[in-house]
Amino acid sequence: MHLSEHSLRQLDEAYLRGLEEEALRGLSVRLLADLKEAHERLNQTPTNSSRPPSSRAPWERMSGVESGERDEGGVEAPGAQETEDVAEARGSSETAPAVTAAPASLGS
């Protein structure tokens, strides 16, 4: 970052209006560089940075698992097989015949 947090807190409309044109341009260049760097940091994920896959937020992990997504290397998302197994288990339980009435011996 080009500007410290303290420097950013000092900037306000009155300060900017008091700057000469050249100083304002120089400040604009530094602010633009800081903004770009901040956006790059916000957009970092385990697939495009050195962050480990376990640093993903739980909701990010679930979206990839449910859709069977693959990462950039073509590797299936972690846990995708588990989801398929669960889907198969659900499918077999849904096709099982449902008990509609209790046997007469249990009713008395």
Buried (B, 14 or more C-beta within 10 A) or exposed (E): EEBEEEEEEEEEEEEEEEBEEEEEEEBEEEBEEBEEEEEEEEEEEBEEEEEEEEEBEEEEBEEBBEEEEEEEEEEBBBEBEEBEEEEEEEEEEEEEEEEEEEEEEEEE
